[in-house]
Amino acid sequence: MIELNADIGEGCDDASLMPYLDRVSIACGGHTGDAASMSTALRLAAEHGVAVGAHPSYPDRAQFGRRELAASADEIVAWVTQQTEALAEQAARLGLRLAHVKPHGALYHAASRDPGVARAIARAVAALDPALILLGLSGSRLIVAGQAVGLAVLNEAFADRRYQTSGRLVSRETSGALIVDPQLAAAQAAALAQGRAIDTLRGGRIRVTADTICLHSDTPGALNIARAVHTALKRG
């Protein structure tokens, strides 16, 4: 069964999702998160045998990391490094080791299309620990940058988001961008896992390579979506 991941430590009901997940990316101080929330998320993941990783972002709590900031490559390296190290320190106290890094929000999307941002993130991750896996939007600049510095990568696809025909995600600000019907999310996840084409928001169809499938803890009805997606993926 293809793995299922979620972004956690963002103030949602993470505990209810854990039985359905294989991997989690934990907010580590950029868009949200502090030492207490990181420790709670790490303990929860450990209880369920779920792989843990860092979810660094632009340092912008006011906009929850969903606004792109003008930044140099060195600034991006520093932000990713500082946030990932903060989570790694909490993990070490619990005898845990980080498995991956996945950028959050606007940083994730900037890295998907901007080779400079992608290279900065990949450089930071490789310098921290070359054994870390880099998660990025399937087929994006971030995947290419990770491979270029010798990192293992996971092409990420989404169960609860609509796509453009370009393969990018539809902006959250666009009506219909979120898939809140559990059965529709499950159908999209199953198609992604099987390499079949999925419908885009505007009616076209695309194929998206998926090594890992994400759902969001802040999507309305996230628990029901997680259950439906997990069931669909188990069926194969």
C-alpha angles and dihedrals in degrees: 000000000000112000124259122215139183139189111243143172090067100115099273133116097281096161094066092054097049099087089061099046136088099183137021134195112211125212107242110190107294106091093006141331138088138198093283096049092045092051092048092050093047093050091048092051091047091053089057098039092245122155114246132214142166124267104199122180146170106299094252115123093165091066096029091243091294096117119080113236127206105247141156122242089252091054091051091048090051094049094048092045096048095047095044092048090051090057093041090055091052090047093051091055087059095044092253132130127210116247102190150357125231121178118230133232118319092009090055092051094043089052091050092063108017114073092198093056090043093052092048092053093045091048092052093049094046091050092050096050126335089207091067116106118230117221119202144154108293113274093357134141089262092059090050092048092050092051090048092061093044100258124144108244138200120209105222126211129179134238097189103040133076122233135223118228087255090066093251122122120260111251115263087234091066120091110252095020092123123063105217099164106095094212093051090049090048092050092050092047092050092050091049092049092050095046093246125143119267130207118257122218092258096048105267125118129232139174118232124193109232127193092158132015122217133208125180126238090213096055109111109262092015094160094053089046091051092051093048094045093047091051092048092049092048089055088056 
